[in-house]
Amino acid sequence: MNAVAVAHTPNPDHPDNPDWDSGTAELGHLLRPGQLDLSHKVILYLEDITVSFDGFRALDKLSLTIDAGELRCIIGPNGAGKTTMMDVITGKTRPDEGTVFFGQTIDLTRLGEPEIAHIGIGRKFQKPTIFENHTVFENLELAMKTDKRVWRSLCALLDPAAGDRIAETLQLIRLAAHADRLAGLLSHGQKQWLEIGMLLMQEPKLLLLDEPVAGMTDEETERTGELFLSLAGKHSLVVVEHDMAFVKQLGGKVSVLHEGSLLAEGSLEEVQADQRVIEVYLGR
Amino acid sequence: MMPARTPFIVRLGRSFDARSWQMAGLFAACALIAVPFMHLALPPDHPLHLSTYFITLTGKILCYAIVAVAMDLIWGYGGILSLGHGLFFALGGYAFGMYLMRQIGRDGSYQSDLPDFMVFLDWQELPWFWAGSDSFLWVALLVLVVPALIAFVFGYFAFRSRIKGVYFSIITQALTYAAMLLFFRNETGFGGNNGFTDFKRILGYPITAPETRVVLFALSALALIGTLLLARYLVTSKFGRVLTAIRDAESRVMFIGYHPLWYKLFVWTLSAMLCAIAGALYVPQVGIINPSEMSVANSIEIAIWVAVGGRGTLIGPVLGAFLVNLAKSWFTVSFPEYWLFFLGTLFIVATLYLPQGVVGLWLRLRRREPPPAAAATEAKGARA
């Protein structure tokens, strides 16, 4: 028997769970509406999520929890439901069944995409999606966390503090020299970095990154890994990736998805030794 | 960097640079001083005298130019192609036409307080929606509010259902076509297929008097400058950047926390209101409004002005409206049967070879001439 943590999600709220009131969970704490409750140190709960498209079950009773500050990698063969899972979390797809909670209190299945972005979930798409006809600077400006309603945008002016934040992010994603270039003129790897930078400007608590290093050079990939590792702790990251070397570099817990459900979970070595994971990857 | 609290009016003023203000000033001087002088003060046989035909034609095209800029805001910057914008133009025209009909008073053929077409239909009193139509202010309000309301409600449902691209264009066509059929009916209460005509007065002044014509012409010119200023402010503001971002990558905009619905709805409704203002200025100058203004072909023509002039630039649509309409007035006199062929060819040529219209062509030619360093700054200016 391999040392594999098979998918199970104990309900941390349940009184039967001996750890239910451990840690720093404060009893009787108050939350403002929209505030993220991390009192149980879990940022995201997916429970029994099912999504079908014309009878095809893209997700089949998927359950998954992400701890606050964690860096989690999601792997799985094509069609395992990784992107659909991201769609469900970000409000693009409504699950047929199941619940999605952000922290203890926020039910994501009731919110639309912009609201979910506002409460602190940022998403990077598989294909870099940036505003090609805007400059790099403007891309970051648009992504910046601020009041994004029409009236505010109509009379918005860039204040110096915002300018500084954009400059910081430009340094971080190494595009400071390209601030005034049109984003469409950047290389593929630079576009990926710009999109990551846009995510950071949103100051999200949870980042969902769909194949963030696809098309990057080895050097760029390594730098991206370093960036993600520096973000973990302050942010929670969920990285969907095929590049096993990159997953290894990140070093966090790995969840394996297969046919819409969680197949295995553990360190990369553990899941790679799992017989079922090997079968799924090497063909049946 | 600018201080955080700059008065809005100052910021509006800053959205034109010095050269644009000079151009606007020159244009205003022509429209407000030179043209009235050349029409009113110079005798008809003077070589510089401007005819009534010129005033009416140019005034009409100024109104079209406002519509073209309004169209460019949603199409060039918002990526939403409306093929039903003629509807809002016509609604503004009809709303103001109600006032002009009431100004006829008892001078109509039937010497009745009711407009002639109502007497003809044997109606005893004004329909409820004509209430207050003898008040200029009330009608001015209707001109703005009715098209805005219709645009808002239609846009809300269309954008909320995420209807995009060609589907949206087709629905707008259907909308204006349905409205045209409705206005063709006598029972609708807007004069059926004859619409409104035979206007006599506006605010008590005779509508065909040269002075009145000149005032309407000048107002149209001012409205065009105002439209350009507002549009320029919008597209250079953060709102404008969000709008073009929605055009280029709507899902990205959503996932960084903007509601595309409200952005699209704002610019859509504003565009409809600008068209309505243009329609209200148009009707007293041409002296007629009828349901054919709502025909699908008219709305498509608006898109052609913008495509020919250059979408995504603000001066382009103005040029496009002038070029196409001047060509139209020449063609329909010289070769009336070939006009539609010419228009179709023009559209195909503009789409295939001039994606940025005449403005793009001009920029490309200019860029080829100066040395590379100057060309680079030129390209930058063109983007902004």
Interface residues (C-beta under 8 A of the other chain):
Chain A: T90 K92 G112 E113 P114 A117 H118 G122 R123 F125 T129 I130 F131 E132 N133 H134 E138 E141 L142 A143 K145 K148 R149 V150 S153 L154 C155 A156 L157 L158 D159 P160 G163 L182 M198 Q202
Chain B: M1 M2 A4 T6 F8 R11 L234 S237 K238 F239 R241 V242 T244 A245 D248 A249 S251 R252 V253 M254 F255 I256 G257 Y258 H259 W262 Y263 F266 R383
